Amino acid sequence: MLPIRVLPSLLSADFTRLGEELRRCEAASARVLHVDVMDAHFVPNLTLGPFIVAHMRKATRLELDVHLMMTDPLRYAEDFRKAGADAITIHVEAVGPRTMAKAIQQVRATGAKVGLAFNPDTDPRLWFRFMDQVDLVMFMTVYPGFGGQAFIPEVRDFIRATRARFPALDIQVDGGIGRATAADVVADGANRLVCGNAFFSDADPAAFVRELEALRP
């Protein structure tokens, strides 16, 4: 059975004291940090670039899981890897099926783990032929671009279908994940839980991580 992991999403962190927030994640026994990169084109928001990731890398030893919500993720994949990304996830909607195999190879060539992300209305079964080439898949359980949105339950069917087909694949969920939704998505087969507001607003983040990582399918 794949271990359950909570990934604090730094989109919800206080960037005026980012170093403290990184230490807070470490103190809560998180193992992986989720970093959202938005280009104001693929999604209607603009966040951070490799320069900030490089500073995160200097400030923490935790794994950096970088999610590229970008129209042209391959243009920047190597830059983020050099900055310190351990895993790089690209959106299937941005790359498309014709060049997906090449895109996976290109990200893999940077030395990073490779992930594929799916918007809530993208059927992953159309992309199953690529999933044995990647390290993780991530289902957006909100529409990407902004934190604090409500969980979209229809994505649960996609999680279940993917887990049934790929029992050993890391399945990550991102959007509206907290105490109210985590048990459901873990039951569906997700084992990596990206938590933004739910983690950073919790009075006891360490207890939050312990509780969610103790969940079982």
C-alpha positions as CSV (number, residue, x, y, z in Angstrom):
1,M,0.0,0.0,0.0
2,L,1.3,3.4,-0.9
3,P,1.9,5.7,2.0
4,I,-0.4,8.7,2.5
5,R,1.5,12.0,2.3
6,V,0.3,15.6,3.0
7,L,1.9,18.2,0.8
8,P,1.5,21.7,2.2
9,S,0.8,24.1,-0.7
10,L,2.9,27.1,-0.5
11,L,0.4,29.2,-2.4
12,S,-1.4,29.6,0.9
13,A,1.8,30.5,2.9
14,D,2.6,33.9,4.1
15,F,5.3,35.1,1.7
16,T,6.3,38.0,3.9
17,R,7.9,35.4,6.2
18,L,8.5,32.5,3.8
19,G,11.5,31.1,5.7
20,E,9.4,30.7,8.8
21,E,6.6,29.1,6.9
22,L,9.0,26.5,5.4
23,R,10.3,25.7,9.0
24,R,6.7,25.4,10.0
25,C,6.1,22.7,7.4
26,E,9.2,20.9,8.6
27,A,8.1,21.1,12.2
28,A,4.8,19.5,11.2
29,S,6.7,16.5,9.7
30,A,5.7,17.3,6.1
31,R,8.0,15.5,3.7
32,V,7.1,17.3,0.4
33,L,6.2,20.9,-0.3
34,H,3.9,21.8,-3.2
35,V,4.9,24.8,-5.3
36,D,2.3,26.3,-7.7
37,V,3.7,28.2,-10.7
38,M,1.2,30.2,-12.7
39,D,1.9,32.2,-15.9
40,A,-1.3,34.4,-16.1
41,H,-2.0,32.8,-19.4
42,F,-2.8,29.1,-18.9
43,V,-4.5,30.3,-15.7
44,P,-5.7,33.8,-14.7
45,N,-3.1,34.4,-12.1
46,L,0.7,35.0,-11.8
47,T,2.8,33.6,-9.1
48,L,6.5,32.8,-8.8
49,G,9.5,31.8,-10.9
50,P,12.7,29.8,-10.6
51,F,14.4,32.6,-8.6
52,I,12.0,32.0,-5.6
53,V,12.2,28.3,-5.9
54,A,16.0,28.6,-5.7
55,H,15.6,30.5,-2.4
56,M,13.2,27.8,-1.1
57,R,15.8,25.2,-2.0
58,K,18.4,27.0,0.1
59,A,16.0,27.2,3.0
60,T,14.7,23.7,3.2
61,R,15.7,20.1,2.6
62,L,12.2,19.0,2.0
63,E,11.3,17.7,-1.5
64,L,9.9,20.5,-3.8
65,D,7.0,19.3,-5.9
66,V,6.7,22.0,-8.6
67,H,3.4,22.3,-10.5
68,L,3.7,24.2,-13.7
69,M,0.3,25.8,-14.6
70,M,1.8,27.2,-17.8
71,T,1.0,27.3,-21.5
72,D,4.6,26.4,-22.3
73,P,5.9,24.4,-19.4
74,L,8.7,22.8,-21.3
75,R,10.3,26.1,-21.9
76,Y,10.9,26.5,-18.2
77,A,11.2,22.9,-16.9
78,E,15.0,22.9,-16.9
79,D,15.1,26.3,-15.1
80,F,13.0,25.0,-12.3
81,R,15.0,21.8,-12.0
82,K,18.2,23.8,-11.8
83,A,16.5,26.0,-9.1
84,G,15.9,22.9,-7.0
85,A,12.7,21.3,-8.1
86,D,12.6,17.6,-7.3
87,A,9.4,16.8,-9.2
88,I,7.9,18.8,-12.1
89,T,4.3,18.3,-13.0
90,I,2.9,19.6,-16.3
91,H,-0.7,19.9,-17.5
92,V,-1.9,17.5,-20.2
93,E,-4.1,20.3,-21.5
94,A,-1.0,22.5,-22.1
95,V,1.0,19.9,-23.9
96,G,-1.5,17.8,-25.9
97,P,-1.4,14.2,-27.0
98,R,0.8,14.5,-30.1
99,T,3.9,15.8,-28.2
100,M,3.2,14.2,-24.7
101,A,5.7,11.4,-25.0
102,K,8.4,13.8,-26.0
103,A,7.4,16.2,-23.3
104,I,7.7,13.5,-20.6
105,Q,11.1,12.6,-21.9
106,Q,12.2,16.2,-21.9
107,V,11.2,16.7,-18.2
108,R,12.8,13.3,-17.3
109,A,16.0,14.4,-18.9
110,T,16.3,17.3,-16.4
111,G,16.7,14.7,-13.6
112,A,13.3,15.6,-12.0
113,K,10.5,13.2,-11.3
114,V,7.7,13.7,-13.8
115,G,4.0,14.3,-13.1
116,L,0.9,14.8,-15.3
117,A,-1.8,17.2,-14.1
118,F,-5.5,17.1,-15.1
119,N,-8.1,19.8,-14.9
120,P,-11.4,18.8,-13.3
121,D,-13.1,18.3,-16.7
122,T,-10.3,16.3,-18.3
123,D,-11.0,12.6,-18.6
124,P,-7.7,10.8,-17.5
125,R,-8.7,7.6,-19.3
126,L,-7.8,9.4,-22.6
127,W,-4.3,9.7,-21.2
128,F,-3.8,6.2,-19.7
129,R,-1.3,5.3,-22.4
130,F,1.2,7.8,-20.9
131,M,0.8,7.0,-17.3
132,D,3.3,4.2,-17.1
133,Q,6.0,6.7,-18.2
134,V,5.5,9.1,-15.2
135,D,6.1,9.1,-11.5
136,L,2.7,10.7,-10.5
137,V,-0.5,12.0,-11.7
138,M,-2.4,14.9,-10.1
139,F,-6.1,15.6,-10.3
140,M,-7.2,19.2,-9.8
141,T,-10.2,19.0,-7.6
142,V,-10.8,22.7,-8.2
143,Y,-10.2,24.8,-11.4
144,P,-6.6,25.9,-11.3
145,G,-5.6,29.4,-10.7
146,F,-6.6,30.4,-7.2
147,G,-6.5,28.9,-3.7
148,G,-9.5,28.6,-1.4
149,Q,-12.0,27.1,-3.9
150,A,-14.5,24.4,-3.0
151,F,-13.8,20.8,-3.8
152,I,-15.4,19.4,-7.0
153,P,-16.7,15.9,-6.1
154,E,-17.1,14.7,-9.7
155,V,-13.4,14.3,-10.0
156,R,-13.6,11.3,-7.6
157,D,-14.7,9.1,-10.5
158,F,-11.5,9.9,-12.3
159,I,-9.4,9.1,-9.2
160,R,-11.1,5.7,-8.8
161,A,-10.7,4.8,-12.5
162,T,-7.0,5.7,-12.4
163,R,-6.3,3.8,-9.2
164,A,-8.0,0.7,-10.6
165,R,-5.8,0.8,-13.7
166,F,-2.6,1.8,-12.0
167,P,-2.4,0.3,-8.5
168,A,1.3,1.4,-7.9
169,L,1.1,4.9,-9.2
170,D,1.3,7.9,-7.0
171,I,-2.1,9.8,-7.3
172,Q,-2.1,13.3,-6.0
173,V,-5.1,15.6,-5.5
174,D,-5.1,19.4,-5.3
175,G,-7.9,21.7,-4.4
176,G,-10.2,22.0,-1.4
177,I,-8.4,19.1,0.4
178,G,-8.8,19.1,4.2
179,R,-10.4,17.1,7.0
180,A,-13.8,17.2,5.3
181,T,-12.6,15.8,2.0
182,A,-9.4,13.8,2.6
183,A,-11.0,10.6,3.7
184,D,-13.1,10.4,0.6
185,V,-10.2,10.9,-1.9
186,V,-8.0,8.5,0.0
187,A,-10.9,5.9,-0.2
188,D,-10.9,6.6,-3.9
189,G,-7.2,5.8,-4.2
190,A,-5.4,9.1,-3.8
191,N,-2.2,8.9,-1.7
192,R,-0.8,12.4,-2.0
193,L,-2.9,15.2,-0.5
194,V,-2.0,18.8,-1.5
195,C,-3.4,21.0,1.3
196,G,-3.2,24.8,1.2
197,N,-5.6,26.8,3.4
198,A,-6.5,23.7,5.5
199,F,-2.8,23.2,6.5
200,F,-1.7,26.8,7.0
201,S,-4.8,27.9,8.9
202,D,-4.8,24.9,11.2
203,A,-4.0,25.7,14.9
204,D,-1.9,22.5,15.0
205,P,-0.4,21.7,11.6
206,A,1.5,18.7,13.0
207,A,-1.7,17.1,14.3
208,F,-3.3,17.9,10.9
209,V,-0.5,16.0,9.1
210,R,-0.7,13.0,11.5
211,E,-4.4,12.8,11.2
212,L,-4.5,12.8,7.4
213,E,-1.5,10.6,6.9
214,A,-3.1,8.0,9.2
215,L,-6.0,7.6,6.7
216,R,-6.4,4.3,4.9
217,P,-8.3,3.4,1.7
